[in-house]
Amino acid sequence: MTDDGKPAAPAQSTLVISAHAGDFVWRAGGAIALAAARGEKVTIVCLSFGERGESAKAWREGRSLDEIKQLRRAEAEQAAATLGAGIRFLDAGDYPLRETPELTDELVGVYREVVPTVVLTHPLEDPYNGDHPAAARMALQARVLAQAIGYPASGEPLGAPPVFFFEPHQPEMCGFTPQVLLDITEVFDTKRKAMECLPAQRHMWDYYTDLATRRGVQLKRNAGPNLGLPHTTYGEAYMRPYPQVTAVLA
């Protein structure tokens, strides 16, 4: 309770559900770094290491499956630490990432443990990578189940944390239209450092730097005349699968 007898606002907690070990960096590294800089708790859950479908360089080098998993885990841990977030790995396999009741149940446990006030995950469409929508479907289903008082999982039932879909690699092919443009200018250098923790996907570094620049241009054009944004602005784009709840239109 606050001093005036009102219920205290819940502690801010961001949950990021990522299909592979690198996805959270490219798509939501700015949002993660911003939340961490505000002193909020950020928990990243990687359903897989991206060991089969997103580690081509390591396979060409002749590394074994176990070696690749260890490599991608170390990269993702370093990236998460750079962003200021905690990270855990469910090692559910990729290409394909299979949706199972057991994996969804494990995510329910994570929801009730970390009690997120914001959830970030993949959009529900991606014709180029079925692992991404599979992760999104399980993230949304676990969110619903975690709210059910009768669901047999430890912890207390949740409220309904808002969900934001982060931008896929091929947005035009995934039905992705930016609805939220997040200004990540103040933490972009941190995001870039986190991207550089992932040399297994070095080709993504400049791609997502360019994307952040383009989204920054769009952000400025939609920010109104008095925001005072710097000349170079970086952004990330998000969609919302559920309505925004607000008392003020802004």
C-alpha positions in Angstrom: 0.0 0.0 0.0 1.1 3.6 -0.6 1.1 6.3 2.1 -2.3 7.4 1.0 -3.8 3.9 1.4 -3.9 3.1 -2.3 -2.6 -0.3 -3.6 1.0 0.0 -4.7 1.7 -0.4 -8.4 3.2 -3.8 -9.3 6.9 -4.0 -9.8 7.7 -3.7 -13.5 8.8 -6.9 -15.0 9.4 -7.7 -18.7 9.2 -11.3 -20.0 10.8 -12.0 -23.4 10.0 -15.3 -25.1 12.5 -16.0 -27.9 12.4 -19.0 -30.2 16.2 -19.0 -30.6 19.2 -17.7 -28.8 19.7 -14.6 -31.0 16.1 -13.5 -31.7 15.7 -11.4 -28.6 18.8 -9.3 -29.4 17.9 -8.4 -33.0 14.2 -7.8 -32.5 13.9 -6.4 -28.9 17.4 -5.5 -27.7 16.5 -1.9 -27.4 13.3 -2.5 -25.4 15.3 -4.8 -23.1 18.1 -2.3 -22.5 15.6 0.5 -21.8 13.7 -1.5 -19.2 17.0 -2.6 -17.5 18.2 1.0 -17.5 15.1 2.0 -15.6 15.9 -0.6 -13.0 13.2 -3.0 -14.1 13.6 -6.8 -14.1 13.9 -8.4 -17.5 13.7 -12.2 -18.0 14.6 -13.7 -21.3 13.5 -17.3 -22.1 15.2 -18.9 -25.1 13.2 -22.0 -26.1 16.2 -23.2 -28.1 19.8 -22.3 -28.8 19.1 -21.9 -32.6 21.6 -24.7 -33.0 20.3 -26.3 -36.2 18.7 -23.5 -38.2 20.6 -20.3 -37.1 24.2 -21.5 -36.6 25.3 -22.1 -40.2 28.8 -20.7 -39.6 29.5 -23.1 -36.8 28.3 -26.1 -38.8 30.6 -25.1 -41.7 33.4 -25.0 -39.2 32.7 -28.7 -38.4 31.5 -28.2 -34.9 29.4 -30.9 -33.2 25.8 -30.3 -32.1 26.8 -30.1 -28.4 29.6 -27.7 -29.2 27.2 -25.5 -31.2 24.7 -25.5 -28.3 27.5 -24.4 -25.9 28.7 -21.7 -28.3 25.2 -20.2 -28.8 24.5 -20.4 -25.1 27.6 -18.5 -24.2 26.9 -15.9 -26.9 23.3 -15.4 -25.7 24.4 -15.1 -22.1 26.9 -12.5 -22.9 24.4 -10.5 -25.0 21.8 -10.7 -22.2 24.3 -9.5 -19.7 25.2 -6.6 -22.0 21.6 -5.6 -22.2 21.1 -6.0 -18.4 18.7 -8.9 -18.5 18.5 -12.4 -16.9 18.3 -15.4 -19.3 17.3 -19.0 -19.2 17.3 -21.8 -21.8 14.7 -24.5 -22.2 16.7 -26.4 -24.8 13.5 -27.5 -26.6 15.2 -27.9 -30.0 14.8 -26.0 -33.2 14.1 -26.6 -36.9 11.6 -27.6 -35.9 10.6 -26.2 -32.5 7.8 -28.5 -31.6 4.8 -27.2 -29.6 4.0 -29.5 -26.7 1.8 -29.3 -23.6 4.9 -29.9 -21.5 6.7 -26.9 -23.0 3.7 -24.7 -22.7 3.3 -25.8 -19.1 6.9 -24.9 -18.4 6.2 -21.4 -19.7 3.1 -21.1 -17.5 5.5 -21.7 -14.6 7.8 -18.9 -15.8 4.9 -16.5 -16.1 3.8 -17.2 -12.5 7.3 -16.9 -11.3 8.3 -13.6 -12.9 4.8 -12.0 -12.9 5.4 -10.0 -16.1 3.9 -6.6 -16.6 5.0 -6.7 -20.2 5.5 -9.6 -22.6 7.6 -9.5 -25.8 7.6 -12.3 -28.3 7.4 -13.2 -32.0 4.4 -12.4 -34.2 2.0 -15.2 -35.2 3.1 -15.3 -38.9 6.4 -16.2 -40.5 6.4 -18.3 -43.7 10.3 -18.4 -43.6 10.7 -19.8 -40.1 8.0 -21.9 -38.4 9.8 -21.8 -35.1 8.9 -18.2 -34.6 5.1 -18.5 -34.7 5.3 -21.7 -32.7 7.0 -19.8 -30.0 4.4 -17.0 -30.2 1.5 -19.5 -30.0 3.0 -21.1 -26.9 3.7 -17.7 -25.3 0.1 -16.6 -25.8 -1.4 -19.9 -24.6 0.8 -20.0 -21.5 -0.2 -16.4 -20.7 -3.9 -17.5 -20.8 -3.3 -20.6 -18.7 -1.3 -18.6 -16.2 -4.3 -16.5 -15.5 -6.6 -19.4 -14.7 -7.0 -20.0 -11.0 -7.7 -23.7 -11.6 -4.6 -24.4 -13.7 -2.3 -26.8 -11.8 0.9 -24.8 -11.7 2.7 -23.3 -8.8 2.4 -19.6 -8.0 -0.6 -17.3 -8.1 -2.8 -16.6 -11.1 -1.8 -13.6 -13.1 -3.6 -10.6 -14.4 -3.4 -10.0 -18.1 0.0 -8.5 -19.0 0.1 -6.6 -22.4 1.8 -8.4 -25.2 4.0 -6.8 -27.9 5.1 -8.7 -31.0 8.6 -7.6 -32.1 9.5 -7.2 -35.7 10.3 -10.2 -37.8 13.1 -10.4 -40.3 10.8 -10.2 -43.3 7.9 -8.0 -42.0 6.1 -7.6 -45.4 5.8 -11.4 -45.6 4.7 -11.8 -42.0 1.6 -9.5 -41.9 3.6 -7.2 -39.7 2.6 -3.5 -39.6 4.2 -1.2 -37.1 1.7 -0.1 -34.5 4.2 1.0 -31.8 7.5 2.8 -32.6 9.9 2.6 -29.6 12.6 5.2 -29.3 15.8 3.3 -28.4 18.3 6.1 -29.3 19.7 6.3 -25.8 20.5 2.6 -25.6 21.3 1.8 -29.2 25.0 1.6 -28.5 24.2 -1.0 -25.9 22.0 -2.9 -28.4 24.8 -2.8 -31.0 27.3 -4.2 -28.4 24.9 -7.0 -27.6 24.5 -7.8 -31.3 28.3 -8.1 -31.5 28.2 -10.7 -28.8 26.7 -13.0 -31.5 29.4 -13.6 -34.1 27.6 -16.8 -35.2 25.2 -14.5 -37.0 27.5 -11.6 -37.9 25.6 -10.9 -41.1 22.7 -9.6 -38.9 24.7 -6.8 -37.2 24.5 -4.3 -40.0 21.0 -5.4 -41.1 19.5 -4.6 -37.7 21.5 -1.4 -37.4 20.0 -0.2 -40.7 16.6 -1.3 -39.6 16.9 0.7 -36.4 17.9 3.7 -38.4 14.9 3.4 -40.7 12.5 2.9 -37.8 14.1 5.9 -36.2 13.2 8.0 -39.2 9.6 6.8 -39.0 9.5 7.5 -35.3 10.5 11.1 -35.8 7.9 11.6 -38.5 5.2 10.4 -36.1 6.4 11.9 -32.9 4.8 15.3 -33.1 6.5 18.7 -33.4 7.8 19.3 -29.9 9.5 16.1 -28.9 13.0 17.4 -29.5 14.4 14.2 -30.9 18.1 14.2 -32.0 19.1 14.3 -35.6 19.9 10.6 -35.6 17.2 8.5 -33.9 17.0 4.8 -33.6 13.8 2.8 -33.2 12.2 -0.6 -32.8 8.7 -1.5 -34.2 6.1 -3.6 -32.4 2.5 -4.8 -32.9 -0.2 -5.4 -30.3 -2.4 -8.5 -30.5 -4.7 -7.2 -27.8 -6.3 -3.8 -27.3 -4.5 -1.1 -25.4 -6.3 -0.1 -22.2 -6.1 3.6 -21.3 -8.0 6.4 -19.7 -6.3 9.0 -21.9 -5.8 9.0 -25.7 -2.3 10.0 -26.5 
